[in-house]
Amino acid sequence: EDDDEEGGAEYSESTYKFEDFVKRLPNPRIVRTCGMALRRYDRNSVYTNHCIVKLLHRIAFDCKMYVVLFQVSIFKTFDRIFASQELPQYSELVRFATYIMKQFFKLSTTNIGVFVEALFWKTSKDAYEIENGYGSYKNV
């Protein structure tokens, strides 16, 4: 009986900050996984697509890291979504894709290198430098 008490799991209470969790979302692995899930948007349920867009929305808006979504494979999926835009179940996807593409072309007016950067998955640091100038991350 004493051995069971010593080897048992110990629990402690800690404060959970959702903002800290959200700040870890702009990660290339997470964005790549969302992109792969979004690629199947036409086979996903409406709820699954909503969840994918919600997660990408948190990355783009809450973290202000929409630049990490500037990726050719995601853009190809957006192109397919735009071709299906007349279907009402994809309206949320179309709105989100439209916003991201507008941000991409807006940024391309100040940083022509964004077209090359779209070939690679980006970290938060990369995204910051693409948006604010290369080498600017060191100054933060």
DSSP file with accessible surface (Angstrom, degrees, kcal/mol):
  #  RESIDUE AA STRUCTURE BP1 BP2  ACC     N-H-->O    O-->H-N    N-H-->O    O-->H-N    TCO  KAPPA ALPHA  PHI   PSI    X-CA   Y-CA   Z-CA
    1    1 A E     >        0   0  182      0, 0.0     4,-1.4     0, 0.0     3,-0.1   0.000 360.0 360.0 360.0 -38.9    0.0    0.0    0.0
    2    2 A D  H  >  +     0   0  112      1,-0.2     4,-1.7     2,-0.2     5,-0.2   0.868 360.0  55.8 -65.4 -35.5    2.9    2.4    0.8
    3    3 A D  H  > S+     0   0  129      1,-0.2     4,-2.0     2,-0.2    -1,-0.2   0.869 103.6  54.3 -64.9 -37.3    4.4    1.7   -2.6
    4    4 A D  H  > S+     0   0  127      1,-0.2     4,-0.7     2,-0.2    -1,-0.2   0.891 107.7  49.7 -63.7 -38.3    1.2    2.7   -4.4
    5    5 A E  H  < S+     0   0  142     -4,-1.4     3,-0.3     1,-0.2    -1,-0.2   0.882 112.3  47.0 -68.9 -36.8    1.2    6.0   -2.7
    6    6 A E  H  < S+     0   0  152     -4,-1.7    -1,-0.2     1,-0.2    -2,-0.2   0.871 115.0  44.7 -74.2 -35.6    4.8    6.8   -3.6
    7    7 A G  H  < S+     0   0   69     -4,-2.0    -1,-0.2    -5,-0.2    -2,-0.2   0.496  90.0 111.2 -90.3  -0.7    4.5    5.8   -7.3
    8    8 A G  S  < S-     0   0   41     -4,-0.7     2,-0.2    -3,-0.3    -3,-0.0  -0.196  78.2 -89.7 -72.5 162.8    1.2    7.5   -8.0
    9    9 A A        -     0   0   76      1,-0.0     2,-0.4     0, 0.0    -1,-0.1  -0.465  37.1-142.3 -72.2 141.5    0.9   10.5  -10.2
   10   10 A E        -     0   0  180     -2,-0.2     2,-0.4    -3,-0.1    -1,-0.0  -0.874  13.7-160.1-106.6 140.5    1.2   13.9   -8.6
   11   11 A Y        -     0   0  210     -2,-0.4     2,-0.3     2,-0.0     0, 0.0  -0.924   8.7-177.3-120.0 143.8   -1.0   16.8   -9.7
   12   12 A S        -     0   0  113     -2,-0.4     2,-0.3     2,-0.0    -2,-0.0  -0.986  26.0-119.4-137.7 151.6   -0.5   20.5   -9.2
   13   13 A E        +     0   0  197     -2,-0.3     2,-0.3     2,-0.0    -2,-0.0  -0.684  35.1 171.8 -91.7 137.4   -2.6   23.4  -10.2
   14   14 A S        -     0   0  100     -2,-0.3     2,-0.4     2,-0.0    -2,-0.0  -0.979  36.6-102.9-141.8 159.0   -1.3   26.0  -12.5
   15   15 A T        -     0   0  125     -2,-0.3     2,-0.6     2,-0.0    -2,-0.0  -0.662  31.6-149.9 -84.2 129.6   -2.7   29.0  -14.4
   16   16 A Y        -     0   0  155     -2,-0.4     2,-0.7     4,-0.0     3,-0.1  -0.889   6.5-162.7-103.6 124.7   -3.5   28.4  -18.0
   17   17 A K    >>  -     0   0  117     -2,-0.6     4,-1.3     1,-0.2     3,-0.6  -0.924   7.9-162.1-109.8 113.7   -3.2   31.4  -20.3
   18   18 A F  H 3> S+     0   0   81     -2,-0.7     4,-2.6     1,-0.2     5,-0.2   0.852  90.1  62.7 -62.1 -33.6   -4.9   30.8  -23.6
   19   19 A E  H 3> S+     0   0  122      1,-0.2     4,-2.0     2,-0.2    -1,-0.2   0.870 100.4  53.3 -60.7 -36.8   -2.9   33.7  -25.2
   20   20 A D  H <> S+     0   0   81     -3,-0.6     4,-0.6     2,-0.2    -1,-0.2   0.883 109.5  48.8 -65.6 -37.2    0.3   31.8  -24.5
   21   21 A F  H >< S+     0   0   73     -4,-1.3     3,-1.3     1,-0.2     4,-0.3   0.935 110.0  50.8 -65.3 -44.9   -1.1   28.8  -26.4
   22   22 A V  H >< S+     0   0   10     -4,-2.6     3,-1.8     1,-0.3    -2,-0.2   0.881 101.5  62.3 -63.0 -35.9   -2.2   31.0  -29.3
   23   23 A K  H 3< S+     0   0  148     -4,-2.0    -1,-0.3     1,-0.3    -2,-0.2   0.723  99.3  56.4 -64.6 -19.2    1.2   32.5  -29.6
   24   24 A R  T << S+     0   0  162     -3,-1.3    -1,-0.3    -4,-0.6    -2,-0.2   0.512  86.1  84.4 -89.3  -3.1    2.7   29.1  -30.4
   25   25 A L    <   +     0   0    8     -3,-1.8     2,-3.3    -4,-0.3     6,-0.2   0.849  64.9  80.0 -71.5 -35.5    0.3   28.5  -33.3
   26   26 A P        +     0   0    8      0, 0.0    98,-0.4     0, 0.0    -1,-0.2  -0.300  67.7 132.9 -73.6  68.3    2.3   30.3  -36.1
   27   27 A N     >  -     0   0   65     -2,-3.3     4,-2.7    96,-0.1     3,-0.4  -0.946  65.5-126.9-118.9 137.3    4.6   27.3  -36.5
   28   28 A P  H  > S+     0   0   26      0, 0.0     4,-2.7     0, 0.0     5,-0.2   0.863 109.8  53.3 -55.3 -36.0    5.5   25.8  -39.8
   29   29 A R  H  > S+     0   0  187      2,-0.2     4,-2.2     1,-0.2     5,-0.2   0.914 111.7  44.3 -65.3 -42.2    4.4   22.3  -38.8
   30   30 A I  H  > S+     0   0   51     -3,-0.4     4,-2.6     2,-0.2     5,-0.2   0.938 115.7  46.9 -68.4 -45.2    0.9   23.5  -37.7
   31   31 A V  H  X S+     0   0    1     -4,-2.7     4,-2.6     2,-0.2    -2,-0.2   0.922 112.8  50.0 -64.3 -41.6    0.5   25.7  -40.8
   32   32 A R  H  X S+     0   0   95     -4,-2.7     4,-2.4    -5,-0.3    -1,-0.2   0.929 111.1  49.0 -62.9 -42.3    1.6   22.8  -43.1
   33   33 A T  H  X S+     0   0   87     -4,-2.2     4,-2.4    -5,-0.2    -2,-0.2   0.919 111.7  48.5 -64.7 -42.4   -0.8   20.4  -41.4
   34   34 A C  H  X S+     0   0   10     -4,-2.6     4,-2.8     1,-0.2    -1,-0.2   0.904 110.3  52.5 -62.9 -40.0   -3.7   22.9  -41.7
   35   35 A G  H  X S+     0   0    2     -4,-2.6     4,-1.6     2,-0.2    -2,-0.2   0.897 109.5  48.4 -62.1 -40.3   -2.8   23.4  -45.4
   36   36 A M  H  X S+     0   0   97     -4,-2.4     4,-0.5     2,-0.2    -2,-0.2   0.899 113.4  47.1 -67.5 -38.5   -2.9   19.6  -45.9
   37   37 A A  H >< S+     0   0   36     -4,-2.4     3,-1.0     1,-0.2    -2,-0.2   0.897 111.1  51.6 -68.4 -38.5   -6.2   19.4  -44.2
   38   38 A L  H >< S+     0   0    3     -4,-2.8     3,-2.2     1,-0.2    -1,-0.2   0.819  94.7  71.4 -68.5 -28.4   -7.6   22.3  -46.2
   39   39 A R  H 3< S+     0   0  111     -4,-1.6     3,-0.3     1,-0.3    -1,-0.2   0.805  98.2  50.6 -57.6 -26.8   -6.4   20.6  -49.4
   40   40 A R  T XX S+     0   0  125     -3,-1.0     3,-2.1    -4,-0.5     4,-1.5   0.043  72.3 128.6 -97.4  26.0   -9.3   18.2  -48.8
   41   41 A Y  T <4  +     0   0    6     -3,-2.2    -1,-0.2     1,-0.3     8,-0.1   0.826  68.6  56.4 -54.7 -34.3  -11.9   20.9  -48.3
   42   42 A D  T 34 S+     0   0   74     -3,-0.3    -1,-0.3     1,-0.2    -2,-0.1   0.701 114.4  38.7 -75.6 -14.8  -14.2   19.4  -50.9
   43   43 A R  T <4 S+     0   0  156     -3,-2.1    -1,-0.2     2,-0.1    -2,-0.2   0.525 100.5  92.4-105.9 -12.9  -14.3   16.1  -49.0
   44   44 A N  S  < S-     0   0   37     -4,-1.5     2,-0.1    -6,-0.1    -6,-0.0  -0.452  83.4-105.9 -75.7 158.2  -14.3   17.6  -45.5
   45   45 A S     >  -     0   0   60     -2,-0.1     4,-2.3     1,-0.1     5,-0.2  -0.360  31.8-109.5 -74.0 162.9  -17.5   18.4  -43.6
   46   46 A V  H  > S+     0   0   90      1,-0.2     4,-2.4     2,-0.2     5,-0.1   0.909 121.5  52.7 -60.6 -38.7  -18.5   22.0  -43.3
   47   47 A Y  H  > S+     0   0  168      2,-0.2     4,-2.5     1,-0.2    -1,-0.2   0.913 107.2  50.7 -65.5 -41.4  -17.7   21.8  -39.6
   48   48 A T  H  > S+     0   0   57      2,-0.2     4,-2.4     1,-0.2    -1,-0.2   0.934 111.2  48.3 -62.6 -44.6  -14.1   20.5  -40.3
   49   49 A N  H  X S+     0   0    4     -4,-2.3     4,-2.6     1,-0.2     5,-0.2   0.902 109.8  53.0 -62.0 -39.1  -13.5   23.3  -42.8
   50   50 A H  H  X S+     0   0   74     -4,-2.4     4,-2.6    -5,-0.2    -2,-0.2   0.926 109.4  48.7 -60.8 -43.8  -14.8   25.8  -40.2
   51   51 A C  H  X S+     0   0   50     -4,-2.5     4,-2.2     2,-0.2    -2,-0.2   0.899 111.1  49.6 -65.1 -40.4  -12.4   24.5  -37.6
   52   52 A I  H  X S+     0   0   14     -4,-2.4     4,-2.6     2,-0.2     5,-0.2   0.948 113.6  45.5 -63.1 -47.3   -9.4   24.6  -40.1
   53   53 A V  H  X S+     0   0    7     -4,-2.6     4,-2.9     1,-0.2    -2,-0.2   0.893 110.4  54.8 -65.3 -37.1  -10.3   28.2  -41.0
   54   54 A K  H  X S+     0   0   89     -4,-2.6     4,-2.1    -5,-0.2    -1,-0.2   0.923 110.0  46.2 -62.6 -42.3  -10.8   29.1  -37.4
   55   55 A L  H  X S+     0   0   56     -4,-2.2     4,-1.8     2,-0.2    -2,-0.2   0.940 114.8  46.1 -66.3 -44.8   -7.3   27.9  -36.5
   56   56 A L  H  X S+     0   0    1     -4,-2.6     4,-2.9     1,-0.2    -2,-0.2   0.868 110.0  55.9 -64.9 -34.5   -5.8   29.7  -39.5
   57   57 A H  H  X>S+     0   0   64     -4,-2.9     4,-3.3    -5,-0.2     5,-0.9   0.902 104.8  52.1 -62.9 -42.1   -7.8   32.8  -38.5
   58   58 A R  I  <>S+     0   0   69     -4,-2.1     5,-1.9     3,-0.2     6,-0.3   0.907 112.6  46.0 -61.3 -40.0   -6.2   32.7  -35.1
   59   59 A I  I  <5S+     0   0    0     -4,-1.8     6,-1.9     3,-0.2    -2,-0.2   0.944 119.2  40.2 -66.4 -47.8   -2.8   32.5  -36.7
   60   60 A A  I  <5S+     0   0    2     -4,-2.9     6,-0.8     4,-0.2    -2,-0.2   0.906 132.6  17.7 -71.2 -43.6   -3.5   35.3  -39.2
   61   61 A F  I  <5S+     0   0   70     -4,-3.3    -3,-0.2    -5,-0.2    -2,-0.1   0.909 126.4  42.9 -99.1 -54.7   -5.5   37.7  -37.0
   62   62 A D  I   <S+     0   0   75     -5,-0.9    -3,-0.2     1,-0.2    -4,-0.1   0.904 128.7  31.5 -64.1 -40.4   -4.9   37.0  -33.3
   63   63 A C  S   <S-     0   0   26     -5,-1.9    -1,-0.2    -6,-0.2    -2,-0.1   0.512 101.3-132.8 -90.9  -8.6   -1.1   36.5  -33.8
   64   64 A K        +     0   0  151     -6,-0.3    -4,-0.2     1,-0.1    -3,-0.2   0.892  68.7 125.9  55.4  42.9   -0.9   39.0  -36.6
   65   65 A M    >   +     0   0   30     -6,-1.9     3,-1.4    -7,-0.2     4,-0.3  -0.271   9.7 138.9-124.8  44.7    1.1   36.4  -38.6
   66   66 A Y  G >   +     0   0   33     -6,-0.8     3,-1.6     1,-0.3     4,-0.2   0.782  64.4  74.0 -60.9 -21.7   -0.9   36.2  -41.9
   67   67 A V  G >  S+     0   0    0      1,-0.3     3,-2.0     2,-0.2    -1,-0.3   0.834  83.0  65.4 -64.0 -29.7    2.5   36.1  -43.7
   68   68 A V  G <  S+     0   0    1     -3,-1.4    54,-0.4     1,-0.3    -1,-0.3   0.723  96.0  59.7 -66.8 -15.1    3.1   32.5  -42.5
   69   69 A L  G <  S+     0   0    1     -3,-1.6     2,-1.8    -4,-0.3    -1,-0.3   0.492  73.9 105.2 -88.5  -3.4    0.1   31.5  -44.7
   70   70 A F    <   +     0   0    1     -3,-2.0     2,-0.4    -4,-0.2    50,-0.2  -0.577  50.1 134.5 -77.9  86.6    1.8   32.9  -47.8
   71   71 A Q     >  -     0   0   11     -2,-1.8     4,-2.6     1,-0.1     3,-0.4  -1.000  60.5-131.6-142.2 135.1    2.7   29.5  -49.3
   72   72 A V  H  > S+     0   0   57     46,-2.7     4,-2.5    -2,-0.4     5,-0.2   0.878 107.0  53.6 -56.8 -42.0    2.2   28.2  -52.8
   73   73 A S  H  > S+     0   0   29     45,-0.3     4,-1.4     1,-0.2    -1,-0.2   0.892 111.3  46.2 -64.8 -34.9    0.5   24.9  -51.8
   74   74 A I  H  > S+     0   0    2     -3,-0.4     4,-2.6     2,-0.2    -1,-0.2   0.913 110.7  53.6 -70.7 -39.0   -2.0   26.9  -49.7
   75   75 A F  H  X S+     0   0   30     -4,-2.6     4,-2.2     1,-0.2    -2,-0.2   0.874 105.0  54.6 -62.9 -36.4   -2.5   29.3  -52.7
   76   76 A K  H  X S+     0   0  146     -4,-2.5     4,-1.7     2,-0.2    -1,-0.2   0.903 108.9  48.1 -64.1 -39.5   -3.2   26.4  -55.0
   77   77 A T  H  X S+     0   0    4     -4,-1.4     4,-2.4     1,-0.2    -2,-0.2   0.916 108.9  53.8 -65.4 -41.7   -5.9   25.2  -52.6
   78   78 A F  H  X S+     0   0    4     -4,-2.6     4,-2.9     1,-0.2    -2,-0.2   0.895 104.7  55.5 -58.3 -39.4   -7.3   28.8  -52.5
   79   79 A D  H  X S+     0   0  113     -4,-2.2     4,-1.6     1,-0.2    -1,-0.2   0.922 108.8  46.4 -60.5 -42.5   -7.5   28.7  -56.3
   80   80 A R  H  X S+     0   0   83     -4,-1.7     4,-0.8     2,-0.2    -1,-0.2   0.884 111.4  52.6 -65.8 -38.0   -9.6   25.5  -56.1
   81   81 A I  H >< S+     0   0    1     -4,-2.4     3,-1.0     1,-0.2    -2,-0.2   0.925 106.3  52.8 -64.5 -42.5  -11.8   27.2  -53.5
   82   82 A F  H >< S+     0   0   56     -4,-2.9     3,-1.2     1,-0.3    -1,-0.2   0.859 104.6  56.3 -62.0 -32.2  -12.3   30.2  -55.7
   83   83 A A  H 3< S+     0   0   72     -4,-1.6    -1,-0.3     1,-0.3     3,-0.2   0.765 112.6  42.3 -69.6 -22.4  -13.5   27.9  -58.5
   84   84 A S  T X< S+     0   0   24     -3,-1.0     3,-2.0    -4,-0.8    -1,-0.3   0.174  79.2 117.1-104.6  15.6  -16.1   26.5  -56.1
   85   85 A Q  T <   +     0   0  110     -3,-1.2    -1,-0.2     1,-0.3    -2,-0.1   0.685  61.7  68.7 -66.0 -16.9  -17.1   29.9  -54.6
   86   86 A E  T 3  S+     0   0  139     -3,-0.2    -1,-0.3    -4,-0.2    -2,-0.1   0.708  80.6  91.0 -74.5 -14.5  -20.7   29.7  -55.9
   87   87 A L  S X  S-     0   0   66     -3,-2.0     3,-1.7     1,-0.1     4,-0.1  -0.670  75.4-142.4 -82.7 127.9  -21.4   26.9  -53.4
   88   88 A P  G >  S+     0   0  102      0, 0.0     3,-1.5     0, 0.0     4,-0.3   0.790  94.5  66.7 -64.4 -27.2  -22.7   28.3  -50.1
   89   89 A Q  G 3  S+     0   0   83      1,-0.3     4,-0.2     2,-0.1     3,-0.2   0.673 102.2  49.6 -70.0 -11.4  -20.9   25.8  -47.9
   90   90 A Y  G <> S+     0   0   22     -3,-1.7     4,-2.6    -6,-0.2    -1,-0.3   0.305  77.0 104.0-106.8   9.6  -17.6   27.3  -49.0
   91   91 A S  H <> S+     0   0   57     -3,-1.5     4,-2.4     1,-0.2     5,-0.2   0.888  81.4  50.0 -62.0 -38.8  -18.4   31.0  -48.4
   92   92 A E  H  > S+     0   0   56     -4,-0.3     4,-2.2     2,-0.2    -1,-0.2   0.920 111.8  48.7 -65.4 -40.9  -16.3   31.1  -45.2
   93   93 A L  H  > S+     0   0    6     -4,-0.2     4,-2.9     1,-0.2     5,-0.2   0.908 110.7  51.0 -63.8 -41.9  -13.4   29.6  -47.0
   94   94 A V  H  X S+     0   0   19     -4,-2.6     4,-2.7     2,-0.2    -2,-0.2   0.926 109.8  49.3 -63.9 -44.4  -13.7   32.1  -49.9
   95   95 A R  H  X S+     0   0  157     -4,-2.4     4,-2.1     2,-0.2    -1,-0.2   0.931 114.5  45.0 -60.4 -44.7  -13.8   35.1  -47.5
   96   96 A F  H  X S+     0   0   15     -4,-2.2     4,-2.4     2,-0.2     5,-0.2   0.944 114.1  47.9 -66.6 -46.2  -10.7   33.9  -45.7
   97   97 A A  H  X S+     0   0    0     -4,-2.9     4,-2.6     1,-0.2     5,-0.2   0.898 110.3  53.3 -62.1 -39.5   -8.8   33.1  -48.9
   98   98 A T  H  X S+     0   0   48     -4,-2.7     4,-2.4    -5,-0.2    -1,-0.2   0.929 109.2  48.4 -61.7 -44.5   -9.7   36.4  -50.4
   99   99 A Y  H  X S+     0   0   73     -4,-2.1     4,-2.3    -5,-0.2    -2,-0.2   0.939 112.5  47.5 -61.8 -47.4   -8.4   38.3  -47.3
  100  100 A I  H  X S+     0   0    0     -4,-2.4     4,-2.4     1,-0.2    -2,-0.2   0.925 112.5  49.0 -62.8 -42.9   -5.1   36.3  -47.3
  101  101 A M  H  X S+     0   0   32     -4,-2.6     4,-2.5     1,-0.2     5,-0.2   0.902 109.5  52.4 -65.7 -37.9   -4.6   36.9  -51.1
  102  102 A K  H  X S+     0   0  141     -4,-2.4     4,-2.3    -5,-0.2    -1,-0.2   0.916 110.3  48.5 -62.2 -41.7   -5.3   40.6  -50.7
  103  103 A Q  H  X S+     0   0   24     -4,-2.3     4,-2.5     2,-0.2    -2,-0.2   0.895 110.0  52.8 -64.9 -38.1   -2.7   40.8  -48.0
  104  104 A F  H  X S+     0   0    8     -4,-2.4     4,-2.0     2,-0.2    -2,-0.2   0.953 112.9  42.1 -61.9 -49.9   -0.2   38.9  -50.1
  105  105 A F  H  X S+     0   0  108     -4,-2.5     4,-0.7     1,-0.2    -1,-0.2   0.851 112.7  54.5 -70.2 -31.2   -0.6   41.2  -53.1
  106  106 A K  H >< S+     0   0  137     -4,-2.3     3,-0.9    -5,-0.2     4,-0.4   0.935 111.0  45.3 -64.4 -44.7   -0.6   44.3  -50.8
  107  107 A L  H >X S+     0   0   13     -4,-2.5     4,-2.2     1,-0.2     3,-1.5   0.836 102.2  66.9 -68.4 -30.5    2.7   43.2  -49.3
  108  108 A S  H 3< S+     0   0   19     -4,-2.0    -1,-0.2     1,-0.3    -2,-0.2   0.739  90.3  64.9 -65.2 -18.9    4.1   42.4  -52.8
  109  109 A T  T << S+     0   0  115     -3,-0.9    -1,-0.3    -4,-0.7    -2,-0.2   0.786 115.3  28.4 -73.3 -24.8    4.0   46.1  -53.6
  110  110 A T  T <4 S+     0   0  113     -3,-1.5     2,-0.4    -4,-0.4    -2,-0.2   0.635 130.5  35.8-106.7 -21.7    6.7   46.8  -50.9
  111  111 A N    ><  -     0   0   23     -4,-2.2     3,-1.7     1,-0.1    -1,-0.2  -0.803  56.3-178.8-136.6  95.5    8.6   43.5  -50.9
  112  112 A I  T >  S+     0   0  131     -2,-0.4     3,-1.4     1,-0.3     4,-0.4   0.758  79.1  74.0 -66.0 -21.2    8.9   41.8  -54.3
  113  113 A G  T >> S+     0   0   22      1,-0.3     4,-2.5     2,-0.2     3,-0.6   0.618  71.5  86.0 -68.3 -10.1   10.8   38.9  -52.6
  114  114 A V  H <> S+     0   0    1     -3,-1.7     4,-1.4     1,-0.2    -1,-0.3   0.812  81.0  62.0 -62.8 -26.5    7.4   37.7  -51.1
  115  115 A F  H <4 S+     0   0   93     -3,-1.4    -1,-0.2     2,-0.2    -2,-0.2   0.900 109.2  39.9 -66.6 -38.9    6.9   35.8  -54.4
  116  116 A V  H X4 S+     0   0   89     -3,-0.6     3,-2.0    -4,-0.4     4,-0.2   0.889 110.9  58.4 -74.0 -39.9   10.0   33.7  -53.7
  117  117 A E  H >< S+     0   0   47     -4,-2.5     3,-1.8     1,-0.3    -2,-0.2   0.784  90.9  72.3 -61.2 -24.6    9.2   33.4  -50.0
  118  118 A A  T 3< S+     0   0    3     -4,-1.4   -46,-2.7     1,-0.3    -1,-0.3   0.650  86.5  66.1 -67.6 -10.6    5.9   31.8  -50.9
  119  119 A L  T <  S+     0   0  104     -3,-2.0     2,-0.3   -48,-0.2    -1,-0.3   0.640  99.7  58.7 -81.5 -14.1    7.9   28.7  -51.9
  120  120 A F  S <  S-     0   0  120     -3,-1.8     2,-0.3    -4,-0.2   -50,-0.0  -0.875  84.2-114.2-122.7 149.1    9.0   28.1  -48.3
  121  121 A W        -     0   0   63     -2,-0.3     2,-0.4   -50,-0.1   -52,-0.1  -0.583  42.0-142.7 -75.5 141.5    7.3   27.4  -45.0
  122  122 A K        -     0   0    3    -54,-0.4     2,-0.1    -2,-0.3   -91,-0.1  -0.840  10.2-144.0-117.0 145.7    8.0   30.3  -42.6
  123  123 A T     >  -     0   0   57     -2,-0.4     4,-2.5   -96,-0.1     5,-0.2  -0.416  42.1 -98.3 -86.9 175.0    8.6   30.7  -38.9
  124  124 A S  H  > S+     0   0   42    -98,-0.4     4,-2.4     1,-0.2     5,-0.2   0.898 126.5  52.3 -61.9 -39.5    7.4   33.7  -37.0
  125  125 A K  H  > S+     0   0   86      2,-0.2     4,-2.3     1,-0.2    -1,-0.2   0.932 109.6  48.3 -62.5 -47.2   10.8   35.3  -37.3
  126  126 A D  H  > S+     0   0   57      1,-0.2     4,-2.4     2,-0.2    -2,-0.2   0.927 111.6  50.3 -58.6 -45.2   10.8   34.8  -41.1
  127  127 A A  H  X S+     0   0    0     -4,-2.5     4,-2.1     1,-0.2    -1,-0.2   0.905 109.1  51.3 -62.2 -41.8    7.2   36.2  -41.3
  128  128 A Y  H  X S+     0   0   73     -4,-2.4     4,-2.7     1,-0.2    -1,-0.2   0.923 112.1  46.4 -61.2 -44.3    8.2   39.3  -39.3
  129  129 A E  H  X S+     0   0   24     -4,-2.3     4,-1.8     2,-0.2    -2,-0.2   0.865 109.9  53.2 -69.6 -35.2   11.2   40.0  -41.5
  130  130 A I  H  < S+     0   0    3     -4,-2.4    -1,-0.2    -5,-0.2    -2,-0.2   0.919 117.1  38.8 -63.6 -40.4    9.2   39.5  -44.7
  131  131 A E  H  < S+     0   0   60     -4,-2.1    -2,-0.2    -5,-0.2    -1,-0.2   0.875 129.2  28.4 -78.8 -36.8    6.6   42.0  -43.5
  132  132 A N  H  < S-     0   0   83     -4,-2.7    -2,-0.2     1,-0.2    -3,-0.2   0.385 121.6 -78.4-110.7   1.8    8.9   44.6  -41.9
  133  133 A G    ><  -     0   0   32     -4,-1.8     3,-1.8    -5,-0.2     4,-0.3   0.106  53.2 -74.2 109.2 138.7   12.2   44.2  -43.8
  134  134 A Y  T 3  S+     0   0  117      1,-0.3    -8,-0.0    -4,-0.1    -4,-0.0  -0.397 118.8  21.3 -67.3 135.0   15.0   41.7  -43.7
  135  135 A G  T >  S+     0   0   32     -2,-0.1     3,-0.6     3,-0.0     4,-0.4   0.331  91.3 109.4  89.8  -6.3   17.2   42.1  -40.6
  136  136 A S  G X   +     0   0   20     -3,-1.8     3,-0.7     1,-0.2     4,-0.3   0.720  60.9  73.0 -76.7 -17.9   14.5   44.0  -38.7
  137  137 A Y  G >  S+     0   0  106     -4,-0.3     3,-1.3     1,-0.2    -1,-0.2   0.861  90.5  58.8 -65.7 -32.1   13.9   41.1  -36.3
  138  138 A K  G <  S+     0   0  172     -3,-0.6    -1,-0.2     1,-0.3    -2,-0.2   0.798 100.3  57.9 -65.9 -26.9   17.2   41.8  -34.5
  139  139 A N  G <         0   0  141     -3,-0.7    -1,-0.3    -4,-0.4    -2,-0.2   0.536 360.0 360.0 -82.2  -8.0   16.0   45.3  -33.7
  140  140 A V    <         0   0  123     -3,-1.3    -3,-0.0    -4,-0.3     0, 0.0  -0.488 360.0 360.0 -83.1 360.0   12.9   44.1  -31.8
